[in-house]
Amino acid sequence: MTRIGVYIWPRMTMLDVFGPHQFLGLVPGWELVTVARTTDPVVTDTGVRVLPDHDLTSCPELDILLVGGGADPSPQLRDPDVIAWVAKKGAEVQWVTSVCNGALILAEAGLLDGYRATTHWGNLPDLATYSEVEVVTDQRVVRDRNRITAGGVTSGIDFGLTLISEIAGPDVAAALQLVCEYDPHPPTPYGHPRNSPPELLSAVGEMLGPLRTDLDAFYAAKASA
């Protein structure tokens, strides 16, 4: 059996981990458990309430660690218990993985030192503050040995299929992609800054700016320490 531990936290973006969870949970012989700081319900950024399977102390042995992100991961980055747990589990598992700015939590725990990694396009500068991490800016999913990191939110599905292909085999990944009809055709081509007009980038920047206040403060404090 392969057991995957999915770390979840308040105000996270649920699709970061629920997207890959849908695929990973269909692989025969794979078990997924959710882990949070406590077993209290975790309320995501869109108000979905998730009841964790385990807290940090009751989490069983894992083979794979998955950490998702959200608009403001700074409370997780500031929590020494969370970072210590992520570092400990990351040292024990066979695969260390993240989606979106869950990569920042891995990096803060030292788990991306010496590895190539990526994150949501808006958090690439944050990831670059970790001098031992080689930041990749032009790939949706990055694998470096037993580390797999993915870009923002929807890239978690590509990540999940990549992980399945690496471990269970490409035939299993192909079958599950077909079962779930993963054949995206979005109504616009604006899924990444490289394809987006300046006015759209500016509008999105204004929308995201206020959400970065605490995260910017966290990295400013680190830089001045």
C-alpha positions in Angstrom: 0.0 0.0 0.0 1.1 3.5 -0.8 -0.1 6.1 1.7 -0.2 9.8 0.8 -0.5 12.4 3.5 -2.2 15.6 2.3 -1.4 18.6 4.6 -4.4 21.0 4.7 -4.7 24.3 6.5 -7.2 27.1 7.1 -8.0 29.4 4.1 -6.1 27.2 1.7 -7.2 26.8 -1.9 -9.0 23.4 -1.9 -8.4 22.6 -5.6 -4.6 22.6 -5.0 -5.0 19.2 -3.3 -8.5 18.1 -4.1 -7.7 18.1 -7.8 -4.9 15.6 -7.5 -6.7 13.9 -4.7 -9.5 12.9 -7.1 -7.0 11.1 -9.3 -4.6 9.7 -6.7 -7.6 8.3 -4.7 -8.5 6.1 -7.7 -5.2 4.3 -8.0 -5.6 0.7 -6.7 -3.6 0.2 -3.5 -3.2 3.9 -2.7 -4.6 5.4 0.5 -4.9 9.1 1.1 -5.2 10.8 4.5 -5.6 14.4 5.3 -3.5 16.0 8.1 -3.9 19.4 9.7 -2.6 21.1 12.8 -5.6 19.9 14.7 -8.6 17.8 13.9 -10.9 20.7 13.9 -12.7 21.4 10.6 -10.5 23.2 8.1 -12.4 26.0 6.3 -11.0 26.6 2.8 -10.8 29.9 1.0 -14.2 29.3 -0.6 -15.9 28.2 2.6 -15.8 24.4 2.2 -15.4 22.7 5.5 -13.0 19.7 5.6 -12.7 17.3 8.5 -9.0 16.2 8.8 -8.3 12.5 9.3 -5.3 13.3 11.6 -3.6 16.0 13.5 0.2 16.4 13.5 0.7 14.0 16.4 -1.6 11.2 15.1 -0.4 11.2 11.5 0.6 7.6 10.5 3.7 6.7 8.5 3.6 8.2 5.0 5.1 7.3 1.7 4.3 10.6 0.0 3.8 14.1 1.4 1.6 16.6 -0.5 1.3 20.2 0.6 -1.1 22.6 -1.1 -1.2 26.4 -1.1 -3.5 29.4 -0.8 -3.6 33.1 -1.1 -1.7 33.6 2.3 0.4 30.8 3.6 2.2 33.1 6.0 0.5 31.7 9.1 1.9 28.3 8.2 5.3 29.7 7.5 5.3 31.4 10.9 4.2 28.2 12.8 7.3 26.4 14.1 5.3 23.3 14.9 4.0 23.0 11.3 7.4 23.7 9.8 9.0 21.1 12.1 6.4 18.5 11.2 6.7 19.1 7.5 10.5 18.9 7.8 10.3 15.6 9.8 7.8 14.0 7.5 9.6 15.2 4.4 12.8 13.4 5.7 10.9 10.2 6.1 8.8 9.9 2.9 9.8 8.6 -0.5 8.3 11.6 -2.3 8.0 15.2 -1.3 5.5 17.2 -3.3 3.6 20.4 -3.5 1.1 22.4 -5.5 1.0 26.2 -5.9 2.7 28.0 -3.0 2.7 24.9 -0.9 6.3 25.0 -2.3 7.0 27.9 0.1 6.1 25.7 3.1 8.4 23.0 1.8 11.2 25.5 1.2 10.8 27.0 4.7 11.2 23.5 6.0 14.4 23.1 4.0 13.0 20.4 1.9 13.8 22.1 -1.5 17.4 23.0 -0.7 19.5 21.7 -3.6 16.4 21.0 -5.8 14.8 22.5 -8.8 11.2 23.6 -8.0 8.4 25.8 -9.1 5.3 27.4 -7.6 2.4 29.7 -8.6 3.6 32.4 -11.0 2.8 35.1 -8.4 5.0 33.4 -5.8 8.1 32.7 -7.9 9.9 35.8 -6.4 9.1 34.4 -2.9 10.5 31.0 -3.7 13.6 32.7 -5.1 14.4 34.1 -1.6 15.4 30.6 -0.7 19.0 30.8 -2.0 19.4 27.0 -2.1 16.4 26.4 -4.3 16.8 26.5 -8.1 13.6 28.2 -9.2 12.1 27.0 -12.5 9.8 29.6 -14.1 8.8 27.9 -17.4 7.4 24.5 -16.4 4.0 23.6 -15.1 5.2 20.5 -13.2 8.9 20.1 -12.1 10.4 16.8 -11.0 13.8 16.7 -9.5 14.6 13.3 -8.1 12.0 12.6 -5.5 10.7 16.1 -5.4 7.7 17.1 -7.6 6.4 20.7 -7.4 3.6 22.2 -9.5 2.5 25.7 -10.4 -0.8 27.2 -9.4 -4.1 25.5 -8.5 -5.2 23.7 -11.6 -1.7 22.4 -12.3 -2.4 20.1 -9.4 -4.2 17.8 -11.8 -1.2 17.6 -14.1 0.9 17.0 -11.0 -1.3 14.1 -9.8 -1.2 12.4 -13.2 2.6 12.9 -13.3 3.0 11.3 -9.9 0.8 8.4 -10.9 2.7 8.0 -14.1 6.0 7.9 -12.2 4.9 5.4 -9.6 2.0 3.3 -11.0 3.0 3.7 -14.6 1.9 5.8 -17.7 -0.9 3.3 -18.6 -2.6 3.9 -15.2 -2.2 7.6 -15.6 -3.7 7.5 -19.1 -6.7 5.3 -18.0 -7.5 7.7 -15.1 -7.1 10.8 -17.4 -9.7 9.2 -19.7 -12.0 8.1 -16.9 -12.1 11.6 -15.5 -12.3 13.1 -19.0 -9.4 15.5 -18.3 -9.3 17.2 -21.7 -9.4 20.9 -20.8 -10.5 23.5 -23.3 -10.9 26.8 -21.4 -12.9 29.6 -22.9 -9.9 32.0 -22.9 -6.1 31.5 -23.4 -5.2 33.6 -20.4 -4.1 30.9 -17.9 -0.6 32.2 -17.5 1.1 35.6 -17.6 3.0 34.7 -20.7 -0.3 34.5 -22.6 -2.1 37.4 -20.9 -2.4 41.1 -22.1 -0.9 43.8 -19.9 -4.2 45.2 -18.8 -5.4 41.8 -17.5 -2.1 41.3 -15.6 -2.5 44.7 -14.1 -6.1 44.0 -13.0 -5.1 40.7 -11.5 -2.2 42.3 -9.7 -4.5 44.8 -8.1 -6.8 42.0 -7.0 -4.0 39.9 -5.5 -2.0 42.7 -4.0 -4.1 43.1 -0.8 -3.9 39.4 -0.2 -0.1 39.6 -0.1 0.2 42.0 2.9 1.1 39.4 5.5 3.2 37.3 3.2 5.2 40.3 2.1 5.7 41.2 5.8 6.9 37.6 6.5 9.6 37.8 3.8 10.6 41.3 4.6 11.2 40.3 8.2 13.3 37.3 7.1 15.3 39.5 4.8 16.1 42.0 7.6 16.8 39.3 10.2 
